[in-house]
């Protein structure tokens, strides 16, 4: 598999616990756009760019895809925090 791009969505539960959902996007053989959910993780603390990047990296490491990262974008409801590699 070649490069993979990732998107992340941050939201709060009713109990005000923050989570990050990560989705992978790539072009499969036959030039077909493909997406898959990679994982969800609790975000401790604030929704700062460095905190979101750390949580995103944890999710990508667990999925064992850090060597295939092409780019990432994380959007928060109130502020947009971008982690771009």
N, C-alpha and C positions, 0 to 999 in steps of 0.2 A: 504494500500500500504506500502511496506517496504522501504528500503533505495533507494535513488535516487542519481545518479551521474550527474554532470553538466559539460558541456563544454562551453567555451565562445570564441568568435572570435571578434577581434578588427580590425576595418578598418576606413579609412578616406574617406570622400566624396570628390568630385571634389573641393569643397570650403574649404577643409582641416578641416572639422568638424569631430571629432572622435565619433564612435559609438561602443557599445558592444552588440552583439547578443548572447543570452543564449539559450542553448538546454538542455533538460532533457533526461536522459537515465535510464531505469529501466527494470526489468524482470517482465512481467505480469503473472497472473495465466496461467498455461499451459506452462510455461517456454518459453515465446516468448519475444525476445529482442524488446523493444519499445522505440521510441524517439519522442519528441515533442518540438516545439519551445516554450520557456517560455516568451521571450520578447526581446525588443531592448531598449537601453537607450543611450542618449548622454553622452559622457565622457568629463566633463569640465576639463581643465588643461592638465597636462602631463599624459603619460601612465605609471606611476610608479606602482609598485606592490600594495602599500597601496591604491592608487587611484582606481585601477582596482578592488581590493577587496571590496572597499566601494560601487562602482557602482554595482558589482555583488550582494552584499548583498541587496542593494535596490531592484533589480529586483526580487530576491528570496523572500524578504519580501512581495512585492506587489502580488506575486503569492501564498503567504501563504504556502510555502513549507520549511521554514527554519528548522523545526523540523525533516525533512526527509533527510537532506543533508548527503550524504555518502562521496563524494569528489567532488572537482572542479578543473578544469584546464583552465587557460586563456592563449591563445597564441596571441602575438602581431606580426605584420609583421616584424619588425626590431629586436626587443628583445623579448625573451620569459619571461613572468612574470607569476610565478606560485603562486596561492593562494590555499593552500591545507589544508583541515580540517580533 
